[in-house]
Amino acid sequence: MTIVNKLVQVAGVIDATEADLIIREGADWLGFALRLPSGKDDIPETDAAAIIKGLTPPHAGVLISYLTEAEEISAFCHELGVVAVQLHGDVETEQLRRLKELRPDLFVLKSLVVKQDNAEELLELVDATHPFVDMYITDTFDPRTGAKGATGLTHDWGVSAELVRRSPKPLMMAGGLNAENVGDAIRAVRPAAVDAHTGLEGPDGRKDPAKVRKFVAEARRAFDEIA
């Protein structure tokens, strides 16, 4: 899978209708959060697999996973038919190495969850893991719930900017992004890609077409500005 700059991902797909909406409004990748620790997946695995297998480039389905063992991750990716996996669990460096060995074709994103004072820890993680990762994704820790993603919270963008400067691999920025702040985030951090989830939803929990459309447009505009 070839990485492209200016990539826009929308995560938390709940059904085929929403997937069609996201594609229609201009996003590139669709994120499917499955086998969550809470057990409350957004979508049944069989439905996700059907959507993913129907996507055509440049659109692609991304598994958002908290699994930590290379063999299990590889098998699940194969079952779903994804070409990319976003790892939010505490995956050991050896397991990342093993996953690349098992699936050199799989595009691996590793999360960097920003907390109050863990910037140095994240920089060290990048130093240790970058040979086995294709892209990093920053997200925001919620101290109230312990959640490591889909929190709707922003973090210190200075940390993400420092990670962009340090990492030999590109970085996708997530964490509380929406149509109103994504342009400023891109200009401040200069990531290769952005991701949004809860910030694009309406009161009914479904993606709002106008919010997705504006998010994509604002992201594209800012990416062009920093190019």
N, C-alpha and C positions, 0 to 999 in steps of 0.2 A: 504494500500500500504506500503510495507516494504522498508525503505530507505537503499540504498546500498552506501558504500563508493566508491571512485574512479569513480564517475559518470560523464559522458561526455554528455552534451546537445548541440544540434545545433538548433538555432532558426531562424525564418524568412522563414519557408517552403513556397514555392510558388505554388507547384503542386505535383501530385503523382510521377512524374518522379524524382523530386528532393528528395522527401521523400525516395524513393527506393535507391537513390544514398547515402544519409546520412546513412541509415541502412547498406548498403553494405560496406561502408568505416569504419564501426565499432562504430558509436555513439550509445548511449543508449536511450536518450529521444529526442523528436522532439518538438520544440516550435512553436506555432501558434499564431501570434499576430493578434487579431481580435477586431473589434469595436474600432479602434484607434481614438483618439481625432481629428486627421487630416482627418479621413474618408477614408484614402488611405490604406486599408488593403492589405496585401501581397497576399491574397488568398480568394476566395468566401467562405462564411461560410459552404455552402452545400458541397463543395469540401473538406474542412478541416474535416468535420464530417465523410465523407466517408473514408478518409485516416486514421483518428484516430480509427474508429471502426474496421479497418482491421489490426491494429497493434497487435502483440502478445508479451507477456513478454519474455525477460526483456525490450523490447521496449515499450514506452508509449508516448502518446500525451499530451502536456501540453498547456493549454490555457494561453496566455500572455494577461492580461487584465488591463484596466484602470478604470473598473467599481469599485464603492465604496460601494454599498448597498448589504448586505448579500443575500437577497432574489433574487435579480437580478443576482448576481454572481452564486448562486446555480442553478437557472433555466437555465442559459446559459451553465453551465458545464454539466448539465443533457442532454440538447439538443445536445451538441457536443459529449457526451460520453467520456469526459476526466476523468482521475483519479487524475489529479493534476492541480492546478491553480497557476499562478505566478501573484501576485497583484502588479502593479506599480502605482496605484492611491494612493491618500492620504486617506487611509482607516482608519476610527476611530477604536480604540481598541474595542469598544462595538460591532462594525460591525464584527470584526474578531471573537469575542466571539460568536456572533449570527451565523456566518457561520459554526463554529465548532459544534454548537448545531444542526443546520439544517442538516449538512453533515459531521458527524464524520468520514465517509469513505474517504472524499476528502483530498488529500495531499496538504497542503497550504504552498506556498512559499511567503514570504513578501519581497519586494524590500527595500534595504537600499541604497539610491542614494547619492553618495559621492560628496560633493561640496568642495569649497575652505576651509571653516572653520566650518564644521558642525559635526565633529567627536563626540563631547560630546552629541549633539542632537541625533545622531544615537545610541550611547550607551544607552541613556535613553529610546529610542524607543524599543530597545531590552529588557531592563528590564521590560517595561510595557506590551509588547505584546507576549513574548515567550510562555506563557501558551497556546496560541491559534494559534501558528505557528509551522509547522513541519520543515521548513528550511528557512533560509534567503538567499537572493541573492543580492550581491553588484553590483552596476552599476555606471556609470559616468554621472554626470550632464553636459550639454553643455550650458554655459552661453550665447552663441551667439543665440541659438534657443530656449532655455528653455526645450529642450528634456531631458527625464529622462531615456532613454534607446536607444539601437541601434544607439549610437552616433559615434561609432568607436574610442572613446577616452579612454585612460587609466586614472587611478586616482592614488592617493598616496596609494601604496600597504601597507604602514604601517598602514593606517586606517583599511583596510580589515583584516590585521593580528590582530589588537587590537580587532576588532569585533569577530573574531574567538575565541580569548582568553576569551572574556566576555560572549559570547552567550552560553546558555545551549543547544541550538539546532544547528545542523550542518549548514554550510554556503556554498553556491555555489558562485563562483567568476565569474563575468562578467565584461565587460567594456574594449573594445579595445583589447581583446585577439585574438591571431592568432598563427599559427604554430611556429613562431619564438620566441614568448615571453611566451607561456603558461607554458613551463617547469620552467623557472625562477619564474614565478608568483606562481606556486604551491609550489616551494621550499621556497619562501619568506613568503607566507601567510598560507600555510598548510590548504587549504580548503578541504571540503568533496567532492566537485564537481566543475566543470567548465562549462562555457557556452560561445559560440561564435556565431556571426551572420555576421556582415558586413566584418569581417576580413577573412572570408572563401569564399568570393565571387570573381568572376572574373570580368573583365570589362563589361560583359553583365548583371551583376546583379544576375547571378545564382551562386549557390555553385560550386566551382571548385573541382573536385574529388581529385586531388593531394593535395590541401590545406586541405580538410577535412581529408584525410588519414593521412597526416603528423601531423595535429593537434591532432587527436586521439592517434597516436603513441607517440608523445612527452608528451601528458598528462598522458598516461598510464605509461610511463617510469618514469616520475617525481613522480607520485603517489606511485609507487613501491619503489622509493628511500626514501620517507618520512615515509613509513609504519613502 
